[in-house]
Amino acid sequence: MKALDVLSAALFPPRCAFCGEFVLREENMLCRRCAAEIEWIDSACHLCGKSVEDCTCSGRKNEYSGVVGAFYYRGIGKRSVLRLKSKPSVAKRLGYDVAGCVRAHYSDISFDFVTSVPMWRRTQRQKGFNHSEELARRTAENLSLPYFSVLEKIYKTEIQHKLSYSQRNGNVKGVFSVSDELRVRGSTILLIDDVKTTGATLNECALMLNLSGAKAVYAATAAVAYEDKNRE
C-alpha cells in the first residue's frame, strides 16, 4: 500500500455505505451486520422491480422495457439511499450493487451507455451534486460502459415521496427534456435512479428518450419501494 493510501485510510477510514459504521478496507464499504440484514432482490419482476414473490403489478406496461433494483427500500436499505442523498461517496458501494443487479437481470442486453434521472439545475447547484448521477457514474464504471448526461429537468417539482400515488404522475409530466438527441437516437440506454417507488419519474424520463428515438430504455435503481399502490 502506498504511503498516501495509508495516510488517507488513517485520516478518512472507510465506512459502511448502509449504516455509516467503520469497516475494514477489504469489506468494500459493507459491514457484516448490514450484509446480513439487507433485503436483496434476487428473482425480480422486470415490470415493477419487486421480487417475483412480492409482485402485484399485474403486467402493467411502462415506457421503459424493464426495471430492476438491488434491494428493498426499507430498513438498512432505506438508510443507505438516504445517506447517498447527502454523501456522494456512498455511490461507490451502491454503484457496485446496481452493476451486479444489471449483470444478473440484463445479461442479454447490450447497452450503449448509462444515463441518470436529472435534477433541476438550480437545486443541483445548491446541493453541489446529483446523487442519481453519482450512482449512475459508479454503475457505468463497474460495467465498463460510458456515462452521458442526456436528460434535463426543466421545471422544479414537488418532492415525489411527499405526494400520493395518484399525484406523482402529474408531478413529473412534461418536466424532462432530452439535451442530446443525436446520442440518444438508436441507442439502448441504461437509466439509473436511486429508488423506484411508483416508477413515475423513470417512466417520464424513458418516454422522453423514446420520443427522441432511443432503441430501448432499461431502468435500474439501488432500491425498490415495497409499498403497493394502496399504501403509497
GUMI-701805 format. One record per residue (C-alpha): x, y, z; residue number from 1. Coordinates in nm, 4 decimals. Example, Ala and Ser with C-alpha at 12.3 -4.5 7.8 and 13.67 -1.06 7.14 Angstrom:
residues 2
          X          Y          Z   num
     1.2300    -0.4500     0.7800     1
     1.3670    -0.1060     0.7140     2
//
This chain:
residues 232
          X          Y          Z   num
     0.0000     0.0000     0.0000     1
     0.1325     0.3425    -0.0931     2
     0.2160     0.5906     0.1839     3
    -0.0584     0.8244     0.0593     4
    -0.3131     0.5417     0.0813     5
    -0.2050     0.4617     0.4364     6
    -0.2405     0.8274     0.5394     7
    -0.5786     0.8535     0.3690     8
    -0.7044     0.5384     0.5418     9
    -0.5897     0.6745     0.8767    10
    -0.7478     1.0172     0.8302    11
    -1.0616     0.9002     0.6489    12
    -1.1285     0.5378     0.7469    13
    -1.3886     0.3667     0.5256    14
    -1.7453     0.3471     0.6486    15
    -2.0246     0.1088     0.5654    16
    -2.2392     0.2613     0.2887    17
    -2.5537     0.1269     0.4514    18
    -2.5165     0.2265     0.8169    19
    -2.2092     0.4517     0.8375    20
    -2.0120     0.2334     1.0781    21
    -1.6363     0.1945     1.0310    22
    -1.5390    -0.1088     0.8237    23
    -1.2216    -0.2900     0.7302    24
    -1.0764    -0.1900     0.3941    25
    -1.1359    -0.5369     0.2471    26
    -1.5072    -0.5274     0.3372    27
    -1.5785    -0.2974     0.0410    28
    -1.7924    -0.0445     0.2324    29
    -2.0362    -0.3037     0.3635    30
    -2.0231    -0.4224     0.7231    31
    -2.1157    -0.7786     0.8131    32
    -2.4283    -0.6794     1.0031    33
    -2.5716    -0.4893     0.7068    34
    -2.4722    -0.7662     0.4672    35
    -2.6879    -0.9986     0.6736    36
    -2.9812    -0.7557     0.7176    37
    -3.0153    -0.6007     0.3723    38
    -3.3158    -0.7325     0.1783    39
    -3.1605    -0.8181    -0.1569    40
    -3.3958    -0.8684    -0.4522    41
    -3.2958    -1.1833    -0.6368    42
    -3.5670    -1.3041    -0.8763    43
    -3.7214    -0.9744    -0.9900    44
    -4.0280    -0.8908    -1.1944    45
    -3.8892    -0.6679    -1.4688    46
    -4.2135    -0.4687    -1.4892    47
    -4.2219    -0.3456    -1.1272    48
    -3.8789    -0.4343    -0.9860    49
    -4.0114    -0.6250    -0.6856    50
    -3.9275    -0.9888    -0.6310    51
    -4.1466    -1.2324    -0.8231    52
    -4.3000    -1.3411    -0.4916    53
    -4.3994    -0.9840    -0.3999    54
    -4.5094    -0.8670    -0.7458    55
    -4.8557    -0.7076    -0.7648    56
    -4.8173    -0.5127    -1.0906    57
    -5.0456    -0.7373    -1.2992    58
    -4.8255    -0.6985    -1.6055    59
    -4.8675    -0.3206    -1.6337    60
    -4.6633    -0.1832    -1.9257    61
    -4.4278     0.1125    -1.8925    62
    -4.2232     0.3340    -2.1214    63
    -3.9087     0.1566    -2.0019    64
    -3.8540    -0.2008    -2.1205    65
    -3.7630    -0.3252    -1.7735    66
    -3.6754    -0.2108    -1.4230    67
    -3.4689    -0.3840    -1.1555    68
    -3.3320    -0.2855    -0.8159    69
    -3.0615    -0.4257    -0.5922    70
    -3.2582    -0.4274    -0.2641    71
    -3.5782    -0.3114    -0.0960    72
    -3.6173     0.0464     0.0234    73
    -3.6776    -0.0251     0.3906    74
    -3.4663    -0.0796     0.6996    75
    -3.0964    -0.0742     0.6233    76
    -3.1659    -0.0361     0.2510    77
    -3.3628     0.2841     0.3042    78
    -3.0897     0.4194     0.5299    79
    -2.8263     0.3675     0.2601    80
    -3.0274     0.5619    -0.0005    81
    -3.0837     0.8482     0.2446    82
    -2.7077     0.8566     0.3104    83
    -2.6441     0.8674    -0.0661    84
    -2.8503     1.1869    -0.0923    85
    -2.6059     1.3703     0.1357    86
    -2.2820     1.1736     0.0903    87
    -2.1785     1.1123    -0.2735    88
    -1.9046     0.8727    -0.1547    89
    -2.1804     0.6191    -0.0776    90
    -2.2312     0.5855    -0.4541    91
    -1.9099     0.3842    -0.4732    92
    -2.0669     0.0893    -0.2912    93
    -2.4214     0.1296    -0.4255    94
    -2.2896     0.1573    -0.7812    95
    -2.1218    -0.1776    -0.7278    96
    -2.4541    -0.3264    -0.6148    97
    -2.6538    -0.1776    -0.9025    98
    -2.3980    -0.3017    -1.1536    99
    -2.4253    -0.6520    -1.0074   100
    -2.8030    -0.6307    -1.0371   101
    -2.7746    -0.5231    -1.4021   102
    -2.5408    -0.8108    -1.4819   103
    -2.7771    -1.0586    -1.3185   104
    -3.1006    -0.9388    -1.4800   105
    -2.9920    -0.7777    -1.8079   106
    -2.7203    -1.0212    -1.9090   107
    -2.8571    -1.0486    -2.2635   108
    -2.8796    -0.6702    -2.3173   109
    -2.6006    -0.4782    -2.4876   110
    -2.6128    -0.1204    -2.3591   111
    -2.4652     0.1720    -2.5494   112
    -2.4358     0.3989    -2.2465   113
    -2.5611     0.4810    -1.8977   114
    -2.7531     0.7934    -1.8020   115
    -2.9367     0.9173    -1.4930   116
    -3.2504     1.0941    -1.3817   117
    -3.1591     1.4650    -1.3811   118
    -3.2005     1.7164    -1.1036   119
    -3.3321     2.0681    -1.1547   120
    -3.0237     2.2770    -1.2317   121
    -3.0717     2.5287    -0.9504   122
    -3.1269     2.2525    -0.6946   123
    -2.8114     2.0753    -0.8095   124
    -2.6092     2.3953    -0.7814   125
    -2.7335     2.4472    -0.4273   126
    -2.6680     2.0861    -0.3270   127
    -2.3377     2.0547    -0.5100   128
    -2.4097     1.7226    -0.6772   129
    -2.6836     1.4992    -0.8172   130
    -2.6889     1.1751    -0.6160   131
    -2.8526     0.9811    -0.9021   132
    -2.5762     1.0942    -1.1372   133
    -2.3097     0.9892    -0.8874   134
    -2.4758     0.6476    -0.8624   135
    -2.5018     0.6189    -1.2411   136
    -2.1380     0.7122    -1.2954   137
    -2.0236     0.4485    -1.0466   138
    -2.2552     0.1916    -1.2046   139
    -2.1197     0.2717    -1.5510   140
    -1.7640     0.2408    -1.4216   141
    -1.8354    -0.1050    -1.2797   142
    -1.9984    -0.2147    -1.6058   143
    -1.7203    -0.0658    -1.8225   144
    -1.9775     0.1490    -2.0017   145
    -1.9656     0.5205    -2.0857   146
    -2.1819     0.7651    -1.8927   147
    -2.3543     1.0519    -2.0715   148
    -2.5896     1.3146    -1.9345   149
    -2.8642     1.3325    -2.1982   150
    -3.1640     1.4460    -1.9913   151
    -3.2511     1.7809    -1.8361   152
    -3.5096     1.8722    -1.5768   153
    -3.6589     2.1973    -1.6965   154
    -3.9019     2.2713    -1.4121   155
    -3.8925     2.2477    -1.0373   156
    -4.1359     1.9907    -0.8951   157
    -4.2711     1.8857    -0.5600   158
    -4.0761     1.6099    -0.3824   159
    -4.2204     1.2830    -0.5106   160
    -4.2249     1.0887    -0.1828   161
    -4.4415     1.3569    -0.0230   162
    -4.7178     1.3037    -0.2807   163
    -4.9868     1.0376    -0.3117   164
    -4.9670     0.7661    -0.5738   165
    -5.2179     0.9410    -0.7988   166
    -5.0361     1.2770    -0.7746   167
    -4.6909     1.1511    -0.8720   168
    -4.7525     1.1009    -1.2450   169
    -4.8840     1.4544    -1.2847   170
    -4.5994     1.5990    -1.0795   171
    -4.3351     1.4876    -1.3316   172
    -4.5386     1.5167    -1.6521   173
    -4.3534     1.7300    -1.9065   174
    -4.0693     1.8330    -1.6742   175
    -3.7881     1.6476    -1.8559   176
    -3.6294     1.7104    -2.1949   177
    -3.3538     1.5442    -2.3977   178
    -3.0386     1.7517    -2.4359   179
    -2.8527     1.5256    -2.6814   180
    -3.0941     1.3702    -2.9307   181
    -2.8155     1.2623    -3.1654   182
    -2.6604     1.0414    -2.8986   183
    -2.9963     0.9034    -2.7878   184
    -3.1202     0.8103    -3.1341   185
    -3.0868     0.4364    -3.1996   186
    -2.9235     0.3673    -2.8592   187
    -3.0048     0.1069    -2.5969   188
    -2.9854     0.3044    -2.2726   189
    -2.9467     0.2081    -1.9072   190
    -3.1344     0.4676    -1.6985   191
    -3.0332     0.4963    -1.3313   192
    -3.2091     0.6439    -1.0293   193
    -3.1643     0.5958    -0.6557   194
    -3.5040     0.4431    -0.5757   195
    -3.8065     0.3215    -0.7704   196
    -4.1366     0.3846    -0.5930   197
    -4.4282     0.4190    -0.8341   198
    -4.1969     0.4397    -1.1356   199
    -4.3479     0.7738    -1.2455   200
    -4.0129     0.9545    -1.2729   201
    -3.8399     0.6696    -1.4549   202
    -4.1394     0.6330    -1.6855   203
    -4.1408     1.0011    -1.7809   204
    -3.7656     1.0014    -1.8467   205
    -3.7974     0.6864    -2.0580   206
    -4.0837     0.8444    -2.2515   207
    -3.8694     1.1433    -2.3483   208
    -3.5805     0.9170    -2.4503   209
    -3.8144     0.7040    -2.6607   210
    -3.9637     1.0113    -2.8284   211
    -3.6082     1.1133    -2.9202   212
    -3.5508     0.7832    -3.0970   213
    -3.3950     0.5555    -2.8351   214
    -3.3940     0.1924    -2.9418   215
    -3.4781     0.0788    -2.5875   216
    -3.4572     0.2105    -2.2316   217
    -3.3986    -0.0163    -1.9327   218
    -3.4062     0.1148    -1.5765   219
    -3.2083     0.0119    -1.2697   220
    -3.2087     0.1511    -0.9169   221
    -3.0320     0.0909    -0.5908   222
    -3.3622     0.0317    -0.4129   223
    -3.7240    -0.0573    -0.4859   224
    -4.0036     0.0578    -0.2545   225
    -4.2045    -0.2343    -0.1230   226
    -4.5317    -0.0451    -0.0696   227
    -4.8133    -0.1209    -0.3091   228
    -5.0470     0.1288    -0.4723   229
    -5.2899     0.1325    -0.1830   230
    -5.0204     0.2213     0.0692   231
    -4.8340     0.4924    -0.1239   232
//
